[in-house]
Structure formats: structure tokens, C-alpha cells
């Protein structure tokens, strides 16, 4: 892969949909996990600051690589430009659904 390759990754974490951008996405030896490496964020020189992107920037500060369970990955796209990283709620009428048997933490089910 070239250095210009960028990926947009959408995954579920604690009942929310995370959308992040990274340089590398691959499956490593850790069975059942996708490895994300080289996180990319938009330019900080913008006058308007997106609080969702700032929260992600702070949450992943100092992280070189992290692993997402395969069943939590919604979508991985190869993109030309880095967009805005964000966190969205999983709305009851939305397009994102939890797989059967996978209970998001804090949902109150399965206790």
C-alpha cells in the first residue's frame, strides 16, 4: 500500500457508532480482532472546533495502534481525503443494528 492510502472505519463502541480515519487497517495474529494503526484527524487550524472530533482526539491521544472486535466493525472504506471523525448515538430507527447475541454494555439487557 502507498503512504497516501486512507481508510474510514465505522465501529460500535459502548452503544455508540465511532467513525474514524486511519492509515492502516489489517487483521493481525489476535484472532477475531481488526487492528487500526496511524489515526488521522482533520487540521487543527480550523476556526470551528467539532466537539465530537476533539473528544476522539483526546480519547486516542498517545495510542499507536488498537484492536476492535470483528463483530463491532460496521464498515471499512478506502477514501481519498480525511473527513471529520465523529461519534454518533445508535438511534432506534437507524440503519445500524446490533447482531443477535451481542448486547451493548449499558443496554440493560442480559443482566
C-alpha positions, 0 to 999 in steps of 0.5 A: 500500500502507498503512504497516501492510502486512507481508510474510514472505519465505522465501529460500535463502541459502548452503544455508540457508532465511532467513525474514524480515519486511519492509515492502516487497517489489517487483521493481525495474529489476535484472532477475531480482532481488526487492528487500526494503526496511524489515526488521522484527524482533520487540521487543527487550524480550523476556526470551528472546533467539532466537539465530537472530533476533539473528544476522539482526539483526546480519547486516542491521544498517545495510542499507536495502534488498537484492536476492535472486535470483528463483530463491532466493525460496521464498515471499512472504506478506502477514501481519498481525503480525511473527513471529520471523525465523529461519534454518533448515538445508535438511534432506534430507527437507524440503519445500524443494528446490533447482531443477535447475541451481542448486547451493548454494555449499558443496554440493560439487557442480559443482566 
